[in-house]
Amino acid sequence: MLRVKRQREKLRESVIIFTLNVTASVSMTYSNLLRSGFFVLFRFIVTMLLYLM
């Protein structure tokens, strides 16, 4: 019983670490896109679409 509980805790820790890594990489990619001006282009396209509608 104790061993199973320990394995479950280890699994939870690895899941948390994996989630944090994914979140960090996603936010880094997002900030890089923002820096390169992709976000501005996206907003311009959305504004044009709204204007046409």
Secondary structure, DSSP 8 states (H G I E B T S, - for coil): -HHHHHHHHHHHHHHHHHHHHHHHHHHHHHHHHHHTTHHHHHHHHHHHHHHH-
